[in-house]
């Protein structure tokens, strides 16, 4: 069961990537010509926003399945309903992305040649951000009662 869910998530992610890449390459001349017409640009921006939201709705739970697989399927085993599973997997992926973004921003400022106090400060900020993401995860899952514990 675990392997099937992981392979389903990976297949869905690769499929979305290749479809998006194929559409951009296929319609590249149209994209360049559309830049001249401002009304078409506004319509294209709206369509792109809607597509991004729809892809996010589909891809975030798939990535959430991967993160849940690495943590022992805690969300899938302990959720109260199918909506709880979808919401839990989406929250898991969104908070994982937030944590990755914050950690990359902190690590980008950390230099090997910096003084020790500055490197320790960056480490403390990194550990605090891990705590904040974990606390947000706990609050969201317990406040909205997504998981039964």
N, C-alpha and C positions, 0 to 999 in steps of 0.2 A: 504494500500500500504506500509506504514512504517513497520507494523508488518511483512508483507511478506518478505520484504528485510532483516530485522533483523534476522528472522528465517532462511532465505536462507544463510546468512553469518555465523550464528552459526552452521548450519548443515554442511556447507562446511568445516569449521574449525575442527569440531569434526571428520568428515570423513577423512580428511588428517591426523589427529593425529592417529586415529586407524589403518589406512592402513600402515603408517610408522612404528608404533609399532609392528604390526603383521608381517611385512616383516623382521624386525630385529630379532624377536623371532624365526621365522621359519627358517631363514638362519644363525643362530648363529654358528653352527658347520662349515659351509662354510667360514664364516668370520674369524674364528680362523685358519683354514687351509690355507686361503689365505695370512695370515701374513708371511708365510714362503717363498713365491715366490714374489720377488721384482717386477717383471714385472706385475704380477697380481695386486700388490698393486698400481702401477702407473695407471693401467687401472681402478681400482676401485676408486681411488681418482678422476680421471676425470669423471667417471660416477656419483660419489657422488656430485661433483661440479655441473654437469649438472642437477641432480635431485634437488639440493638445489636451483638453479636458477629457475627452473620450478615451484617448490613449492612456492618460493617467488613471482613469477609472478602471481600465482593463489591466494595465501593466503593474500598478501598485500592489493589488492583491497577489499577483503572480510572484512578484519579488518578495512579498510578505511570506508566501509559502516557503521560499528558499530560506529566509531568515528563521522562520518557525521550524523548518527541518533541522537547521543547525542547533536550535535550542531544545530539540526533543519533542516537537509538535505540541507544545504547551497550549497554544491557542486552539488548535484543532481538537484536542482531546477535552479541554475544559470549557468550551464555549456553550452557551445556553441555547442558541438557535443558529440557523443558517445565516441570518442577518448579523448575528454576533460574530460568526466566523469571518464574514466578508469585512465587517468593520474592524475587527481585531487584526486581520492580516493587513489591511490598508494602513491602520495606525502604526503597526509594527514597521512596515516599509517606510512610511513617512518619517517616523522618528529615527530610523536607521539612517536615512538620507540626511536628516538634520544633524545628527551626530557626526556623520562623515564630513559634512560641510564645515562644521565648527572645528573639528579636529584638524582638517586640512588648513583652515585659516590660521589656526594657532601654530601649527608646525611650519607654515610658510615664514613666520616671523622669527622662528628659532634658528639661530646660526651657531655653528660649532665654535666660532671664534668669540662669541659673546661671553661676557663675564659670568661667573658661576651664579651670582644672585639673580641675574636676568633669566638664565636657563631654568633655575629652580622655580622662578615666578611663572614661566610658561608651562612648566610641568604642573604646578598647582592649578593654574587656569584650566589646563586640559583635564585634570582629575575632577575639578569642580563641574566642568561641562558634562562629563560622563555621569556624575551624580545628578545633575539637573535633568538630563535626558531620561535616566532611569526613574527619577521621581515623577516626571511627567507621564511616563509609561504606566507607572503604578497608579497614579491619580486617575488617569483616563480609564483604565481598565476597572478600577474599583468604584469610581464615582458613577460611571454609566452602567456598571454591573454587566460588563460584557462577558466576564469569566466568572464561573462559580468556584469559589475557593472556600 
